[in-house]
Amino acid sequence: MTDLPPIAQLDPNIAALLAQLWRAASSGGQPWSLARLAKQSGLGMSTLLRCLHQLAELELARMEIQDNGRGRAWLSEEGLACCREWFDASGQN
């Protein structure tokens, strides 16, 4: 994991979402709803979904979306390892 860019060099929307996914993982590990992630990260739903799809393609996050549009998301094992390095190293929990 030593070849990760600093969190400050990531797209701000991705960084905001990762911070909230890390917060969810650190506070019990339960997946957060998409609505909660959008509110906590300050992202609109379309931006949130776009970012989640990018993170899922990179295998850093997982998500479930129901037919009614509701869903939830969480960090994958790889995402947990990356966030541990990014956020624990910078003191941002």
Stockholm file with secondary structure:
# STOCKHOLM 1.0

chainA/1-93         MTDLPPIAQLDPNIAALLAQLWRAASSGGQPWSLARLAKQSGLGMSTLLRCLHQLAELELARMEIQDNGRGRAWLSEEGLACCREWFDASGQN
#=GR chainA/1-93 SS CTTCCCGGGSCHHHHHHHHHHHHHHHTTCCCEEHHHHHHHHTCCHHHHHHHHHHHHHTTSEEEEECTTSCEEEEECHHHHHHHIIIIIHHTCC
#=GC SS_cons        CTTCCCGGGSCHHHHHHHHHHHHHHHTTCCCEEHHHHHHHHTCCHHHHHHHHHHHHHTTSEEEEECTTSCEEEEECHHHHHHHIIIIIHHTCC
//
